[in-house]
Amino acid sequence: MPVDPLLNVFSGERALHDFYDPDQGPLIPLVELPERLNPYRKDGVRIYAKLMSHVPATNVKSIPALNFILRGQEKGKITSDTHTLVEYSSGSTVISLGILAHIYGIPNVHAYLSNKTSQTKLELLRFFGLDLTLFGGHGQPEPLDPNGGIFTANIDGAQDGFYNPDQYSNPEACPDLCSSMQVNVALMQNYESHMRWTGPQIIKQLPGISVFAACIGTSGTMTGSGLYLKSVKPSVARVGVCPNPGERVPGPRMVSLLAPVEFPWREAVDTIEEVGTFESYEKSLELCRNGLLVGPSSGLALLGLFHYLDKKIAQGELESLRNDDREIPCVFICCDQPFQYISEYFDKLGPSYFLPIRNEELIGVDSYKYGYDPA
């Protein structure tokens, strides 16, 4: 049976390959927020969530991860002798690599990551069969720090049978990609994958888009999508969103930590908004409880969009964002799902956000199975 993107059916020996290929299935969902979640709806602002959390690996990083492998094969860096991928990543990128590596016949994936990674996240990585090595120092090290995990992954990836995709750089990027857009998928890496898939999907789904908002971490999503959207619709306003100085949300970086990032993210951003940790988790929880199962960075991205719209209203410039239909369609990126961060929601928000457990005193009491006499 052939692949049928309309019926979402994938068959044959390459069914899993096709399942993870964005060109072989339906478009990634774009879902409008109802008015109760959109305080600007009466101003003609329509806000859509691009649910990258709904790709097969449930996170946005699987898009470039697929390109890492395809490009590695195209360049002869991944061959039948390649037995190990190694990457510095705190979660989504290396989980995606772990899944895709097995699909493509690579048995081992080594994950280098910060010793500040939560125990829940460490267990999740081990669940997917990843070989973990922890590194001290800053959770988001500079790529050229010889004591950091990014640098070490580069060195170790040069061994025979190893390959380091290196999401933090792009030494062989195609400089004229944005102008031509006619490139083989295997020639793209990280941000180019969003020029090939994410950006074009958004234009196809919402051709009248006025504002695009995404968090900036490694900056692949913001760079690729932002460059593509501007190339086909110059009026689009592109909002990069970062955590407040000294605060943390999984994935995005503070503005002060963006300097070492080698991607041309500055060319893909028109303005940067900063959002607090507490507010990001709070907004993400609200989205989850209203049917959009998305992680903390999705709350950060949406609030960054809110901040941008508030400034436009305060400056009397909201009208400048209206499209030909007199509406202001906005898209924000939802990178992943909330489940790997559950303990963090409780830590960041506190007990007032969660209903108490009735008869909590029974936890741990009378725990033996009925019908079994422990004596």
Residue, then its C-alpha position, 0 to 999 in steps of 0.5 A: m500500500p502506498v503512502d496516502p497523506l490525506l488518509n495519514v497512512f504509511s506502509g512498507e519497509r520505509a513507513l517510519h521514514d515516510f512518517y517522519d518526513p514532513d513532505q509525506g504527511p498532512l501539514i503540521p496543525l495551525v490552530e486559532l486561539p479562541e477569544r478567551l485566550n486572545p485578548y486582542r480578538k476585538d481589535g481584529v487580531r487573530i492568533y494561531a498556534k503552529l503546533m510543532s509539538h504535533v510532529p511524530a517526535t512531538n517536538v520542533k527539533s525533529i525537523p532539523a534532526l531529520n536534516f542532520i541525518l539526511r545531510g550527513q548521508e549526502k555528504g558521506k559523513i554518515t555511512s554504513d560504518t557509522h555506529t554512533l551520533v554524538e550531540y550536546s543537547s538538553g533534550s528535544t534535539v537528542i531525543s529526536l536524533g535518538i529516534l531517527a538514528h534507529i530508523y536510519g540504522i544507527p544504533n547508538v546516540h551519545a547525549y552530552l548535557s548540563n549537570k543542571t538538567s532535571q532528574t525527570k529529563l535525565e530519565l526521559l533521555r534514558f527511556f529513549g536509550l541515550d548514552l548520557t555524559l554530564f558537563g558542569g558549568h553554564g547550562q548553555p555553554e559557548p561552542l568554543d569553550p574547550n571544557g564544554g559539551i559542545f566543543t567536546a562533542n565536536i572532538d568526539g564526533a571526529q572519531d571513526g564511526f562517529y558523527n556530530p551533527d552540531q546543531y550550534s553551527n552550520p559550516e556548509a550552509c547554502p548562502d543563496l538558499c533564501s533567494s532560490m529556495q530550490v535545494n535538496v532536503a539533504l543539503m539543509q541543516n538546522y535552520e534551513s529545514h525551517m526554510r524548507w518546511t516550517g516557513p512554507q507551511i505557514i504561508k500555505q496555511l495562512p497567506g495573510i500572516s502579519v506577525f510571526a513570533a518564536c523563541i530564540g534558543t539555538s535559533g534554528t526555528m526563528t532564523g529559518s522561518g523568519l528568513y523565509l517568511k520575509s522573503v515571500k512576504p516583506s511586510v511580516a513582522r518577526v518577533g524573537v522571544c527570550p527569557n528575562p535576564g537571569e531567568r530560565v525557560p527550557g530551550p530559549r536563551m537569554v539575549s546575552l547568550l545569543a552572541p555566540v550563536e552562528f546562525p544569521w538570526r539577527e537578519a531573521v528578527d525585527t524585534i526581540e521581546e523578553v518574558g519571565t519564567f513564572e509567566s511563561y509556565e503560567k501561560s503554558l498551563e493555561l493553554c494546556r488546560n484549554g486544549l493545547l498541550v504545549g510546553p513552557s516555551s510556548g507560553l514564552a512565545l505567546l506572551g512575547l507576541f502579546h508584549y509586541l502587540d501591547k507596544k503597537i497599541a500603546q504607540g498607536e501603530l496597530e493599524s500598520l499590521r493589518n493585511d488586505d482583509r483588515e485583520i492581523p493574523c499572527v502565528f506563534i511557534c509551539c515547540d514541544q509538549p508539557f509532559q517532560y516538564i511536569s515537576e517544573y510546573f509545580d516547582k515554578l508555580g506553586p501549590s495554588y495553581f493545582l487542586p489539592i488531593r482529597n484524603e491525601e493522608l491515605i498515600g502510602v497507607d494500606s498499600y498492599k494488594y487486597g487478597y494478599d496477607p503481608a503476614 
